[in-house]
Amino acid sequence: MLSRLETKCLAAPDAPPAVGGYAQAVQVTGATRLLFISGQVGLTHDEKLPASFRDQCRQAWSNIEAQLRATDMTLDNLVKVTTFLASRHHATENREVRQAVLGDRSPALTVVIAGLFDDAWLVEIEAIAAA
């Protein structure tokens, strides 16, 4: 019999609290599968790249969801998300799109301002999921 997956959002009492809809730490027990999703950018299935940050971010999340579906997982299985932004000017839009996609889900989260592989890419998102 397989164990039941349980996730627990944690916040150490002697560390600063999370601000912005994420968990400082996520403990996973009972997992039998881990999925490591490589960085997903805003390219569509037919390799088109939207011009706006918001559209690229939505598409990157759509690509994350596609990878999850391919393994019979959903956004509920996410335990860690790392987002790379080409510019800190996109921080507010990134948070708005992420919150719209994730709703009340709170995976552990890191946002990094970084030079991305292609100058046209404004965002890249990688994730870890457990089932």
C-alpha positions in Angstrom: 0.0 0.0 0.0 1.4 3.4 -1.0 1.8 6.1 1.7 -0.5 9.1 1.5 1.3 12.3 0.4 1.1 15.1 3.0 2.6 18.5 2.8 2.9 20.9 5.6 3.8 24.6 5.3 6.3 25.6 7.9 7.6 28.9 9.4 10.3 28.7 12.0 9.4 30.9 15.0 12.9 32.4 15.1 13.0 33.4 11.4 11.2 36.2 9.6 7.7 35.3 8.3 6.9 34.8 4.6 5.3 37.8 3.0 3.4 37.4 -0.3 1.6 34.0 -0.5 4.3 31.5 -0.1 5.7 29.2 2.5 9.1 29.6 4.1 9.5 25.8 4.0 7.4 22.9 2.9 7.7 19.5 4.5 6.7 16.5 2.4 6.0 13.1 3.8 4.6 10.0 2.1 5.8 11.0 -1.4 6.5 8.2 -3.8 7.3 10.4 -6.8 9.2 13.6 -7.3 9.0 15.7 -10.4 11.7 18.2 -11.2 10.5 20.6 -13.9 13.2 22.4 -15.9 12.8 26.2 -16.4 9.7 26.9 -18.5 9.6 30.1 -20.5 6.8 32.0 -22.2 7.0 30.1 -25.5 3.8 28.6 -26.8 3.5 25.0 -28.1 4.1 26.3 -31.6 7.2 28.3 -30.3 5.6 31.7 -30.4 6.7 34.2 -27.8 4.2 36.8 -26.5 5.5 40.3 -26.3 4.3 41.3 -22.9 5.7 40.2 -19.6 2.2 39.2 -18.3 1.5 37.0 -21.3 4.9 35.4 -21.1 4.4 34.7 -17.4 1.0 33.2 -18.0 2.4 31.0 -20.7 5.3 29.8 -18.5 2.8 28.8 -15.9 0.7 27.1 -18.6 3.9 25.1 -19.6 4.4 24.2 -15.9 0.9 22.9 -15.7 1.4 20.9 -19.0 4.5 19.2 -17.5 2.5 18.4 -14.3 -0.4 16.9 -16.4 2.0 14.7 -18.3 2.7 12.9 -14.9 -0.8 13.0 -13.6 0.0 15.9 -11.2 -1.6 19.3 -10.7 -0.6 22.6 -9.2 -1.6 21.0 -5.8 1.5 18.9 -6.1 4.0 21.8 -6.3 6.3 22.0 -3.3 9.0 24.4 -4.6 9.0 27.1 -7.3 11.9 29.2 -8.5 11.2 32.2 -10.8 13.8 34.0 -12.7 12.9 37.6 -13.8 14.9 39.5 -16.5 14.1 42.7 -14.6 12.9 43.7 -11.1 10.5 46.0 -12.9 8.3 42.8 -13.5 8.1 41.9 -9.8 4.6 43.2 -9.3 3.2 41.6 -12.4 4.9 38.4 -11.6 3.3 38.3 -8.1 -0.1 39.1 -9.6 0.1 36.3 -12.2 1.5 33.8 -9.7 -1.2 34.5 -7.2 -3.9 34.2 -9.9 -2.5 30.9 -11.0 -1.8 29.4 -7.6 -4.7 30.8 -5.6 -4.4 29.7 -2.0 -1.5 27.2 -2.7 1.7 28.1 -1.0 4.8 26.3 -2.2 8.2 27.3 -1.1 9.3 30.1 -3.4 12.3 31.9 -4.6 12.4 34.8 -7.1 15.7 35.7 -8.7 16.6 38.7 -10.9 18.9 37.2 -13.6 20.1 37.5 -17.1 18.1 34.8 -19.0 19.5 32.7 -21.9 17.5 34.6 -24.6 17.2 38.4 -24.3 13.6 38.1 -25.5 12.6 35.9 -22.5 11.3 38.0 -19.6 10.6 35.2 -17.2 11.6 31.5 -16.6 10.0 29.3 -14.0 11.2 26.0 -12.6 9.4 23.8 -10.1 9.5 20.7 -8.0 6.4 18.6 -7.4 5.7 15.6 -5.2 3.1 12.9 -5.3 
